[in-house]
Amino acid sequence: MADITIHQAAEKAHQVELINLLIESHPHQLQGSEISTLASLMAKLSGDVCVFLQEEIVAQEAKA
């Protein structure tokens, strides 16, 4: 099973959304290194959510 809860997955997904909004709203105020750092953070957060969702799908399919 995933190392995170459904609530943690939702929070991580929300954080990805907020980072995207930040980049979209202020694209010219961010330096290249900042964008790279944010992209790495987004990859980590969204990867955690993806793993959680994939494990939930497998668990639900096993119950069916």
N, CA, C and O of each residue as an XYZ file, in Angstrom:
256
protein
N       0.832     -1.176      0.000
C       0.000      0.000      0.000
C       0.885      1.250      0.000
O       2.065      1.190      0.342
N       0.307      2.352     -0.380
C       1.059      3.599     -0.499
C       1.559      4.081      0.860
O       0.968      3.790      1.899
N       2.643      4.814      0.824
C       3.210      5.367      2.050
C       2.489      6.645      2.480
O       2.801      7.209      3.529
N       1.526      7.105      1.673
C       0.784      8.315      2.014
C      -0.707      7.989      2.088
O      -1.171      6.987      1.545
N      -1.436      8.853      2.768
C      -2.880      8.674      2.886
C      -3.581      9.417      1.756
O      -2.962     10.186      1.020
N      -4.865      9.175      1.634
C      -5.642      9.879      0.611
C      -5.620     11.387      0.866
O      -5.613     12.179     -0.077
N      -5.610     11.777      2.132
C      -5.569     13.203      2.465
C      -4.219     13.817      2.095
O      -4.156     14.955      1.630
N      -3.152     13.069      2.300
C      -1.827     13.558      1.908
C      -1.718     13.647      0.391
O      -1.116     14.584     -0.134
N      -2.293     12.685     -0.312
C      -2.283     12.723     -1.776
C      -3.041     13.945     -2.278
O      -2.598     14.617     -3.210
N      -4.180     14.230     -1.662
C      -4.963     15.409     -2.050
C      -4.176     16.690     -1.783
O      -4.203     17.612     -2.598
N      -3.484     16.755     -0.663
C      -2.681     17.932     -0.331
C      -1.537     18.109     -1.331
O      -1.260     19.228     -1.763
N      -0.882     17.028     -1.694
C       0.209     17.102     -2.671
C      -0.316     17.555     -4.033
O       0.331     18.354     -4.710
N      -1.471     17.056     -4.435
C      -2.073     17.480     -5.702
C      -2.415     18.967     -5.656
O      -2.236     19.679     -6.644
N      -2.900     19.431     -4.524
C      -3.214     20.851     -4.363
C      -1.946     21.698     -4.439
O      -1.958     22.780     -5.026
N      -0.866     21.219     -3.857
C       0.403     21.939     -3.919
C       0.898     22.052     -5.360
O       1.416     23.096     -5.756
N       0.745     20.990     -6.141
C       1.126     21.043     -7.557
C       0.296     22.102     -8.275
O       0.822     22.877     -9.074
N      -1.005     22.128     -7.987
C      -1.888     23.125     -8.602
C      -1.429     24.541     -8.257
O      -1.375     25.403     -9.134
N      -1.099     24.786     -6.994
C      -0.666     26.118     -6.577
C       0.652     26.520     -7.237
O       0.822     27.674     -7.633
N       1.572     25.586     -7.356
C       2.844     25.878     -8.027
C       2.595     26.228     -9.489
O       3.190     27.168    -10.016
N       1.718     25.475    -10.140
C       1.371     25.783    -11.531
C       0.779     27.177    -11.659
O       1.128     27.918    -12.578
N      -0.113     27.540    -10.746
C      -0.715     28.875    -10.775
C       0.333     29.956    -10.563
O       0.272     31.007    -11.202
N       1.291     29.716     -9.677
C       2.377     30.666     -9.442
C       3.184     30.888    -10.719
O       3.458     32.025    -11.102
N       3.557     29.803    -11.364
C       4.350     29.908    -12.595
C       3.551     30.607    -13.688
O       4.079     31.449    -14.415
N       2.277     30.252    -13.795
C       1.416     30.849    -14.818
C       1.201     32.346    -14.571
O       1.177     33.135    -15.516
N       1.045     32.731    -13.312
C       0.756     34.124    -12.972
C       1.982     35.033    -13.018
O       1.854     36.230    -13.275
N       3.157     34.480    -12.775
C       4.378     35.291    -12.687
C       5.529     34.678    -13.492
O       6.615     34.484    -12.948
N       5.316     34.375    -14.759
C       6.367     33.671    -15.516
C       7.652     34.474    -15.701
O       8.737     33.896    -15.769
N       7.541     35.803    -15.783
C       8.730     36.618    -16.045
C       9.432     37.064    -14.765
O      10.495     37.683    -14.822
N       8.842     36.752    -13.617
C       9.457     37.130    -12.351
C      10.276     35.995    -11.749
O      10.896     36.157    -10.698
N      10.274     34.857    -12.415
C      11.014     33.699    -11.913
C      12.290     33.502    -12.724
O      12.284     33.613    -13.950
N      13.372     33.213    -12.030
C      14.646     32.918    -12.679
C      14.643     31.472    -13.167
O      13.850     30.654    -12.700
N      15.514     31.169    -14.088
C      15.615     29.813    -14.620
C      15.850     28.766    -13.544
O      15.265     27.683    -13.582
N      16.708     29.092    -12.587
C      16.994     28.135    -11.515
C      15.776     27.921    -10.627
O      15.568     26.823    -10.112
N      14.965     28.968    -10.444
C      13.744     28.834     -9.647
C      12.725     27.947    -10.357
O      12.060     27.122     -9.731
N      12.615     28.126    -11.655
C      11.690     27.299    -12.434
C      12.143     25.845    -12.400
O      11.319     24.937    -12.287
N      13.437     25.627    -12.497
C      13.976     24.267    -12.430
C      13.679     23.627    -11.077
O      13.297     22.459    -11.006
N      13.856     24.391    -10.015
C      13.564     23.888     -8.671
C      12.085     23.575     -8.516
O      11.724     22.538     -7.959
N      11.227     24.465     -9.004
C       9.782     24.233     -8.931
C       9.377     23.016     -9.754
O       8.508     22.247     -9.345
N      10.005     22.841    -10.914
C       9.705     21.677    -11.753
C      10.088     20.383    -11.039
O       9.356     19.395    -11.107
N      11.217     20.386    -10.366
C      11.634     19.203     -9.605
C      10.658     18.906     -8.475
O      10.308     17.750     -8.236
N      10.222     19.949     -7.785
C       9.246     19.780     -6.707
C       7.926     19.241     -7.252
O       7.318     18.352     -6.655
N       7.485     19.782     -8.389
C       6.243     19.308     -9.002
C       6.355     17.843     -9.406
O       5.400     17.082     -9.243
N       7.492     17.445     -9.924
C       7.691     16.046    -10.316
C       7.612     15.134     -9.105
O       7.003     14.066     -9.173
N       8.218     15.538     -8.000
C       8.170     14.734     -6.771
C       6.745     14.638     -6.243
O       6.265     13.547     -5.936
N       6.073     15.773     -6.139
C       4.705     15.784     -5.610
C       3.754     14.979     -6.486
O       2.992     14.150     -5.988
N       3.800     15.224     -7.790
C       2.874     14.521     -8.688
C       3.223     13.041     -8.788
O       2.334     12.210     -8.974
N       4.497     12.704     -8.668
C       4.897     11.296     -8.672
C       4.333     10.554     -7.475
O       3.874      9.419     -7.602
N       4.367     11.196     -6.307
C       3.787     10.587     -5.104
C       2.291     10.350     -5.276
O       1.775      9.298     -4.900
N       1.601     11.332     -5.846
C       0.156     11.204     -6.073
C      -0.115     10.088     -7.075
O      -1.043      9.300     -6.889
N       0.673     10.016     -8.119
C       0.505      8.983     -9.144
C       0.669      7.588     -8.552
O      -0.150      6.705     -8.812
N       1.704      7.383     -7.768
C       1.929      6.077     -7.137
C       0.760      5.729     -6.226
O       0.273      4.599     -6.239
N       0.310      6.698     -5.434
C      -0.823      6.460     -4.544
C      -2.049      6.026     -5.346
O      -2.696      5.035     -5.008
N      -2.366      6.769     -6.408
C      -3.552      6.447     -7.204
C      -3.425      5.091     -7.890
O      -4.394      4.334     -7.946
N      -2.249      4.779     -8.406
C      -2.052      3.475     -9.042
C      -2.242      2.343     -8.042
O      -2.854      1.327     -8.369
N      -1.729      2.507     -6.835
C      -1.896      1.477     -5.808
C      -3.354      1.353     -5.380
O      -3.823      0.251     -5.098
N      -4.069      2.461     -5.328
C      -5.493      2.423     -4.991
C      -6.294      1.699     -6.073
O      -7.211      0.939     -5.763
N      -5.951      1.933     -7.335
C      -6.627      1.251     -8.440
C      -6.416     -0.252     -8.333
O      -7.364     -1.027     -8.462
N      -5.180     -0.664     -8.098
C      -4.874     -2.094     -7.966
C      -5.652     -2.691     -6.797
O      -6.205     -3.784     -6.916
N      -5.699     -1.984     -5.670
C      -6.413     -2.487     -4.492
C      -7.907     -2.617     -4.767
O      -8.529     -3.597     -4.358
N      -8.484     -1.638     -5.454
C      -9.914     -1.696     -5.765
C     -10.218     -2.798     -6.769
O     -11.237     -3.478     -6.650
N      -9.344     -2.983     -7.757
C      -9.558     -4.044     -8.741
C      -9.430     -5.419     -8.100
O     -10.097     -6.363     -8.524
N      -8.584     -5.543     -7.087
C      -8.420     -6.819     -6.390
C      -9.672     -7.169     -5.591
O      -9.980     -8.346     -5.400
N     -10.390     -6.154     -5.128
C     -11.628     -6.369     -4.375
C     -12.784     -6.783     -5.280
O     -13.726     -7.438     -4.834
N     -12.710     -6.402     -6.543
C     -13.823     -6.657     -7.478
C     -13.883     -8.097     -7.937
O     -14.760     -8.460     -8.721
